[in-house]
Amino acid sequence: MDSSPVNWDALDALIIDFAKSENLIEDSSPPSSPSITSPSLSSSSYHARLIIRQIRRSSETGNIDAAIDLLQAHAPFVLEDHRLLFRLQKQKFIELLRKGTTEDRGFAIDYLRKSLAPCALNAYPEAYEEFKHVLLAFIYDEDDQTSPVENEWAEKRRYEIAGLMSSVLRARLHAYNPIFSMTLRYLISIHKGFCFRQGFLSPISNLTERLLLEERDPPAIPQESLYEAQPFDEVDIQALAHAVELTRQGAIDSLRFAKGDLFQAFQNEICRMRLDAALLDELVCEYCIYRGIVESGMQTHSEPLTVNPSESGCCSSRYCSLDVDYSSAKRSNSETSATTDLSGMQGIDVELRYASELANNLEDCSTSGSHQSENSRLLRNRSHGAGERSKRKRWRGRHDELDLISDIHFNRCGKQGVSIAMQVASTTISKGVENTNGEDKYEIVLGMKELASRGMAAEAVEEINALDPNFFAQNPVLLFQLKQVEFLKLVGLGDHSGALRVACSHLGPLAASDPKLLKPLKETLLSLLRPNEDALVTGLPLHALATSLQVAFGKRLGIEEPQLMRIMRAMLHAHSEWFKLQMCKDRFESLLRIDSLKENNTTVLTSLAASKSNTDSCTLGSSQVTISSTTRVSDDGGSPNQASSRDVICDENAILKVMEFLALPRADAIHLLSQYNGNAETVIQQIFA
């Protein structure tokens, strides 16, 4: 399956926001989430989500009294809704009988008289019938296979109640999951649907199936006053229904609960999908380590790490005490894009522990012939590099949820998170790198990434040639792109002769050996006509180039890229292809920052990538006319609007009518309309004929 380029800066911002919002890292700023529009609690959103998790766990374990106490203390409005209160009380009655003692049976009878029966009269029309039905639990035991109340005894009832309470509380408290968490749910759902429609197995299905659980929380119940039909726009109904896989009636009910707010209804529904929190934290931890956001925790030259005895049960490994560096991540609410500015980061220079040993082994990989100069260059600013690492803060894990999440999660994240990101295999590289340990290799890769991200292309090339003279022979495109940066910097400084020397000695020979490089070479040379430093330097996708260099050189050293990077590429590609089939724009991509994840600067440095992959999505979101063609969409990423004798103009209302009456996805509705000249009535008649 193909993959798409990703704006890693935007993903860094979402990841950092997720870690802060879930209180996974120690940070002086209070945790907040851009997904929250108007919190109903005076405390933070994290605190509200923590309360919801506690209520969920209490309900799932059958401790209904504890759940009711938490609701009374933090969300009394839930208990004022007799429909929800009746469900809780009915489950409490079952839990009293489940204990099996004579005393508890007496408590159950007393509870029936004083609480459950009065509530059943006022809950909802069917409540009293349900009340009389649940009385059969006195006669039929939990283990009775022929029991007419087998479903009432089933433990799945606990999970249904827990999920329902979670859905209601999330919506009423606006305690939505962080943006990254919702984006991941949405992209996985679309990825699954796209793969199923195309009929192939995704290479990331093993991860996505474990990450996104099959079960969903029950939907929140609209208030009785909202049951009357409301004039919701059919466009909103269909957009919501197909975005989160609802029936049309389910989408209408969701809009009723959200009082017609499409985006609030979408957040309510997307948060009903459940993720494996332990696996998600592990993937995030692995990504942060790889990107230099989180310290690997493998250093031995720093002060010993101490673990609080009260936390030793959840974090037996010293790897759980990780240092985290955030760069500068900008916060935003649900109406603005999450961005981050990493250009202000100071240099992360290579720090090697075994300096004398490395100096003795750099002779074979030095291009200048002086291993002393190579050694001093590789080890320069050692104290500055240590200072950069000391700024990183600690990865703390979900320490506030020790009673909610199994200790296995923390041990797994602490012990395996580093090992996943630091899979250092044996590779054919120079002796200088062979004799360094895993963390040193990791810091070397981060150093190369930092040099490239700051535009120090010549220095990055020199460093890599010293460490591995064969690297660029196997990665000529990376060398070409780095030399492009060097060329443009020299032009920007007015050194045209130096820029031409770079072009003659490097860019020209590389383009001669690979015809695909001729076009970007010509575009690069055009910069000589625009000797404006701002025009040349501004917009260079240095961070994208730095990430490509990090991935390639890291693999050369045996450091595999994190799994999250791989699945994000595949899912964003599936998202783009899916909405090409739908012939419309995703109405929720801005809310979930998907558009920012796809943003890539279109300069000469990205022309090669643009020729190999396509991330453009269809831009017919608000258009009332869709052009359908039986020919395939062109590979250049354009909208399917090429002139063709077989093109059929489909009115948007006709598309919506076919989707509504036939309960079809948008792509299928357009396909049918194209066969009947865009006439919705003819399509419906032919289907029901």
C-alpha angles and dihedrals in degrees: 000000000000123000135208133228114262131211095236093188090061091047090050089055092050092046093049091047090050093050092048094044092051091045091237093140134045109251135159094224117080116256114257137162130223088216093070115091105174116000115210095202124076088221124073124285089247090059090050092051090048091054090049090052091050091051090048093051093046090052094045091053093048095250095134093160091061091048092051091048091053091048091049091051100042110016111021091161089076092061090049088065102084092200092062094038091054091053091050093047093047090053091048089054090054091048091053090053091045090064088067100209125129091236093054091047087056090050089051092054091048090048090052092055099043104034120006100047096048091046092050090060092060105029106084136315096271095043097091092051089050089049093055090045094053090055087076087075086080089066105031115059126219092256095050106116092196094052116134087211095052090122091054090054094046116110090225085077087068091056092046091053091045092050093047092051090048092051093050095045094047091053097042095044094037086230095152124167118264116280094253092054092052092044091053092051091050097046093047090051092051091044091055092048093048094049091048092050093047092046102233137114115248118232089225095049092107090062099038094049091053093043100049111049121218097231122078131199114258114262120262114260116246116233116263091247089061096056092092114099114267127198098250116173110256088223089061092045094052094042092054095041095054096037095059100021100252132150115250090255090049090053090050091050090049092051089049091054090049090047092241097310103139096195094047089049089050092052091048091053099041091052089055086070110089128222130199097253094196093053092044092052090049092052092047092048091050092049093048092052092050094047093049093248092114126040113242092230092222099111117118099185095071128081116289115270117238127210124208109242089227089059098043092096093062100035113034093158125076087226090078088069095074128164118232131205117194108188105208111310118186119219121223139172128238092279098056135059121259108239136168134198112216095164091091094063114119119233119287103210125193116271115193122188098203098054098159093046092049093047090057092052101044094079094087095050099042115112094194097053094238113102090183091063091045090052093050091047093050093047099042119130092014092158090049091052090051089050092055091052092048089061092064115105129219129278101227104178123210095317092151089061101053090131092047105049128045118257087234089076094059094046090049094048093045099044102032100032092074095040091054092052093041102051096149110185130184111272136172100257137132121296092246092066096036090065096052123091128244098269093048090054089049092051090047090057092048089050092054090048091052093049091052094045090055092051094251092138097152091052092047092052091048093049093048093047089053092051099038118008092187097055100090092042086066094038106042094154091059090050090049092052093047090050088050089059091048091049093050093047091053091048090049090053091050095249097133094160091054091047091052090050089056090048094049097044100040118004095047097049091044092051091047090057094046118037090199088070095058095082096051088044091057091047090050093052089053087070087076086073091055106051092177115129094207093049091050101044103032112088097017106148091230095151091052089050090046091053092049089051091047093052095046097043091041091056088049088058092044097257109134120213115251119270092239091065091053096049093045091056092050095044095048089050090051090048092054093046093046093057091046086061090047090049092219142088121265106252093203101046094096093049090053095040091241090135091056091048089058097045113115127168110250102221132131089276093064099043091094093052091046091057092054103042139027128215102163115124127207113272104204095108101131098020117120093210129062123191113216123194132181089221119090122262110263119256093237090082096248123145115268094260103116115138113259136158088234096051114122123199108224119200113227092232090054091052092050092047093054091045091050100044097039098033090230132153115256095253092054092047091052091047092054093046090052088058093053101041093261095298109144095190091054092050093051093046092050092050094049095038 
